[in-house]
Amino acid sequence: MQIEKYKLDEINHQSINKHQRRFEGVAADITNLESIIEKLKVFNIAIPSWALGTGGTRFGRFSGGGEPRSLEEKISDVGVIHALNKSSNSISLHIPWDIPGNASSIKALAAQNGLHFDAVNSNTFQDQPGQKLSYKFGSLHHTDKAVRKQAIEHNIEVIKYGVQLDSKALSVWLSDGSNFPGQLNFRKAFQNTLESLQEIYEALPDDWKVWVEYKPYEPNFYSTTISDWGQSYLLASKLGAKASTLVDLGHHLQGTNIEQIVSLLLMEGKLAGFHFNDSKYGDDDLTVGSINPYQLFLIFNELVEGMDARGMDHATSIGWMIDASHNVKDPIEDLLQSVQAIKIAYAQALLVDKSELAAAQNNNDVALAQEILQQAYRTDVRPLIAEASYRVGGALDPVNAYRKLNVRDNLIKERGLKTVATGL
Ligand SMILES: [Mn+2]
């Protein structure tokens, strides 16, 4: 479904006066206003192909209506998101859930929607129909060389699909681990993983990267072979310059200081990118910013400070992606909310007075340091997000526009009430 620009203009027109009053109110106190707006205009977050259908849990799945039935329809849904927020200009494919049958027509369709392809994701955490060997006891770390070989070949195949689509990175998440003490030799599991990743690394084109994701537990509940950033960093360091660590916000134990991890990975040039989501207890994959927006702000504060310290382009030097799943919401609304939450945290981080903060830190003025951060965090930056979106032809309020345009009803009419998208 295409968003018709004149209809979006009409919806924006209904709230433009209110927007302008709010924008002028907040803008008056911001010295680097235009620079912030410019940064917000070009900031984009990739949408994963598996997040466009309703997610399930191991207890069940309740499909929504009008879910995309094919990769083409998924691209169309990301096109809707991007037309509304102008901040979701890429899609991250999961192989084999979304194999591009005809790469050139898929690329053309994406381009028609103003989209390109972000990192491609491999899958060795479940067995596919007709697969020769099972991943029941892991993939790249498996005790059996034949299983490792099969998993390596899958990853190389995923790179080939990615090359056809002009992706530039392979994202690897392994569920490999053990459920009971004694099941695994940790050193051998790590060595096998490293050697398998080395073979995959050798297959990377020159301008490609491999992103190594970590996760503490689930689906294995005693050990995970790449369980934290230290283990991912160790692998990425041994692999070489094209390998780095991917941080998924939900892949930490409760209370972990993620912003500190991000700061050090950035310092070492080993932060590949992000999978954004939010969580209350574990890897809950909830809407970004729905539970702990302050943590998200603190992470962005470290990102902005760390990227500026290295002279990095905020928009393009790190992979920004949502990795969430939704049982009860309209997936498109959820993704729109997530992107807005990310942009809000980013804008707040841009407001932090870095030289004042550095001075407070040097003087051990703890109270002032906190004041500086919270002054930025407590600023309502939503009018800045709206202004940036509006200036590039997007919606002032994407969720509101999505509802007023009756997108879901139209998708149900087009695709039917009982459709199921590929994914988890
Ligand atoms: Mn992830």
Residues whose N, C-alpha, C, O or C-beta is under 5 A from the ligand:
A	BS01	MN	D248 H275 D323
